[in-house]
Amino acid sequence: MCGIAAPEVFGADDYGNSVVLITGDIPVALEAKVRRAEGNCPERAIHIEA
C-alpha cells in the first residue's frame, strides 16, 4: 500500500518486503504522499516523526 501511495519513497526488496528508498528528511514536495501512505498502512508500520 505504501508503494502505491508514495512510489518515490517506498519500494520493495527481492522478497516483496517494503523498503524506504530515501534516507534523511523527506522532501517537502512528497510529505502529503508519505502522510497518505502512513494513514493507509494496514499494519501501521509507518510512523512519521515531526
C-alpha positions in Angstrom: 0.0 0.0 0.0 2.8 2.4 0.8 4.4 1.9 -2.5 1.2 2.8 -4.3 0.7 5.9 -2.2 4.3 7.2 -2.4 6.3 5.2 -5.0 9.1 7.8 -4.9 9.6 7.0 -1.2 8.7 3.3 -0.8 9.7 0.3 -2.8 10.1 -3.4 -2.4 13.1 -5.7 -1.9 13.7 -9.0 -3.6 11.3 -10.7 -1.2 8.4 -8.2 -1.6 9.0 -6.5 1.7 8.6 -2.8 1.8 11.7 -0.6 2.0 12.3 3.1 2.3 14.1 4.5 -0.7 15.0 7.9 0.7 17.5 8.4 3.5 17.3 11.5 5.7 14.4 14.0 5.6 11.5 13.6 3.2 11.4 16.4 0.6 8.5 18.8 1.2 7.0 18.0 -2.2 6.5 14.4 -1.0 5.2 15.0 2.5 1.5 14.7 1.6 2.1 11.4 -0.2 4.0 10.0 2.8 1.3 11.0 5.2 -1.3 9.3 2.9 0.9 6.2 3.0 1.1 6.3 6.8 -2.7 6.6 7.1 -3.3 3.8 4.6 -0.8 1.3 6.0 -2.9 -1.7 7.1 -0.1 -2.9 9.5 0.6 0.6 10.9 4.3 0.0 10.1 4.9 3.6 9.1 5.4 6.3 11.7 6.2 9.9 10.8 8.2 11.9 13.3 7.8 15.6 13.1 
